[in-house]
């Protein structure tokens, strides 16, 4: 299991990366940047098991090649189950939330079935 420090480092790296985007140099490379980060962005669909219906939808992003995913706490809060859809259309059920911060509205990582 990854530590809080690992997630802090990943999130900090992401925000520094995004800050560089706001500089003049980043604006020139925006299409290339979007092409590079698109595979890491996912759609998360949540469901109510009793009704068998989709409840909500959110987003998240991969922070590692092993499937560690970051999203907001409210995306997965009080859902029966959820699926992650990758940019290439593959769908993975979320097996388990590995770390969360309810006050910070952050889920640091989830375990995906079949990743």
LINWO-V621463 format. One record per residue. N is the residue number from 1. PSI is psi in whole degrees, 0 to 359 (none if undefined). BURIAL is # if it has 9 or more other ideal C-beta (glycine too) atoms within 8 Angstrom, else .. Layout:
n=N psi=PSI burial=BURIAL
n=N psi=PSI burial=BURIAL
//
This chain:
n=1 psi=137 burial=.
n=2 psi=151 burial=#
n=3 psi=166 burial=.
n=4 psi=321 burial=.
n=5 psi=324 burial=.
n=6 psi=315 burial=.
n=7 psi=323 burial=#
n=8 psi=317 burial=.
n=9 psi=316 burial=.
n=10 psi=314 burial=#
n=11 psi=319 burial=#
n=12 psi=316 burial=.
n=13 psi=317 burial=.
n=14 psi=314 burial=#
n=15 psi=324 burial=.
n=16 psi=318 burial=.
n=17 psi=315 burial=.
n=18 psi=327 burial=.
n=19 psi=322 burial=.
n=20 psi=332 burial=#
n=21 psi=327 burial=#
n=22 psi=348 burial=.
n=23 psi=164 burial=.
n=24 psi=321 burial=.
n=25 psi=321 burial=.
n=26 psi=325 burial=#
n=27 psi=324 burial=#
n=28 psi=332 burial=.
n=29 psi=15 burial=.
n=30 psi=312 burial=#
n=31 psi=320 burial=.
n=32 psi=320 burial=.
n=33 psi=314 burial=#
n=34 psi=317 burial=.
n=35 psi=323 burial=.
n=36 psi=324 burial=.
n=37 psi=344 burial=#
n=38 psi=319 burial=.
n=39 psi=341 burial=#
n=40 psi=348 burial=#
n=41 psi=136 burial=#
n=42 psi=159 burial=#
n=43 psi=134 burial=.
n=44 psi=122 burial=#
n=45 psi=132 burial=#
n=46 psi=151 burial=#
n=47 psi=155 burial=#
n=48 psi=114 burial=#
n=49 psi=324 burial=.
n=50 psi=317 burial=.
n=51 psi=343 burial=.
n=52 psi=25 burial=.
n=53 psi=155 burial=.
n=54 psi=132 burial=.
n=55 psi=313 burial=.
n=56 psi=180 burial=.
n=57 psi=144 burial=.
n=58 psi=194 burial=#
n=59 psi=169 burial=#
n=60 psi=184 burial=#
n=61 psi=149 burial=#
n=62 psi=141 burial=#
n=63 psi=3 burial=#
n=64 psi=166 burial=.
n=65 psi=352 burial=.
n=66 psi=7 burial=.
n=67 psi=9 burial=#
n=68 psi=131 burial=#
n=69 psi=140 burial=#
n=70 psi=136 burial=#
n=71 psi=181 burial=#
n=72 psi=147 burial=#
n=73 psi=318 burial=#
n=74 psi=340 burial=.
n=75 psi=320 burial=#
n=76 psi=356 burial=#
n=77 psi=128 burial=.
n=78 psi=38 burial=.
n=79 psi=152 burial=#
n=80 psi=316 burial=.
n=81 psi=165 burial=#
n=82 psi=153 burial=#
n=83 psi=149 burial=#
n=84 psi=128 burial=#
n=85 psi=122 burial=#
n=86 psi=170 burial=#
n=87 psi=333 burial=.
n=88 psi=8 burial=.
n=89 psi=355 burial=.
n=90 psi=146 burial=.
n=91 psi=131 burial=.
n=92 psi=130 burial=#
n=93 psi=142 burial=#
n=94 psi=123 burial=#
n=95 psi=320 burial=.
n=96 psi=140 burial=.
n=97 psi=126 burial=#
n=98 psi=330 burial=#
n=99 psi=144 burial=#
n=100 psi=156 burial=.
n=101 psi=96 burial=#
n=102 psi=315 burial=.
n=103 psi=322 burial=.
n=104 psi=0 burial=.
n=105 psi=47 burial=.
n=106 psi=134 burial=#
n=107 psi=118 burial=#
n=108 psi=329 burial=#
n=109 psi=148 burial=#
n=110 psi=154 burial=#
n=111 psi=127 burial=#
n=112 psi=134 burial=#
n=113 psi=130 burial=.
n=114 psi=6 burial=.
n=115 psi=none burial=.
//
